[in-house]
Amino acid sequence: MVDEPGGTGRALEIGAAVRAELGRTDWSGTACRCGGTAGHLVPLFEALLEVEEPGRLRMTPLVPHLVDRDGPAACAVPAVRVMLAALAGEVPGMARTVFLDALADLARFSVELGVSGPGPSESGASGPGASEPGASGPAASGPGASGSGRAVHAECRELARRGLGSILREGLAGTPGDAARAAAVCEAYWPGDADAADAWVRLAERAGL
């Protein structure tokens, strides 16, 4: 069983696929939703994936860097690539939770933009993950994103669909809250997708939705 976020984990070496994704983007030249550039995301990713005692980084969220009421930042796409590369390999429990949380918030915001329709259930991912640390609610309730923001979300959606297997596996491997976060991605991004609907059912059962 994976430790709950905030517990003590073991140090892991960052895999080649994640290193490749970190190295393919000019982060210092890419906008971040926190108001500056995204250069500070690289050490944050590295800390989440390498730290031996994740309690020192208790639930450091990525969401405020990727999306807000005005839409997604330019750094969202390369960040999603990094997160999916990490989820495809061995990932610490805290990183799993933070990454699934960020993917879920991006997916929720896409629904408000009309990028995708309702998911396979009307209930939503409102189970355990909604009240656990790191399971933030809808990323936006105000004005929609610009055309460029819609394009960013569309690309994030395509990337996440390709990573559905990793999202499903890690959602099932983690806590019930992690399963709820992974279910939220399926629900928001892929209505009418049989594989995603099946993944949602399995994740919802794990999450107790």
Buried (B, 14 or more C-beta within 10 A) or exposed (E): EBBBBBEEBEEBEBBEBBBEBBEEBEBEEBBBBBEEBBBBBBEBBBBBBBBEEBBEBEBBBBBBBBBBBBBBBBBBBBBBBBBBBBBBBEBBBBBBBBBBBBBBBBBBBBBBBEBBEEBBBEEBBBBBBBEBBBBBEBBBEEEBBEEEBBBBBBBBBEBBBEBBEBBBBBBBBBBBBBBBBBBBBBBBBBBEBEEBBEBBBBBBEBBEB
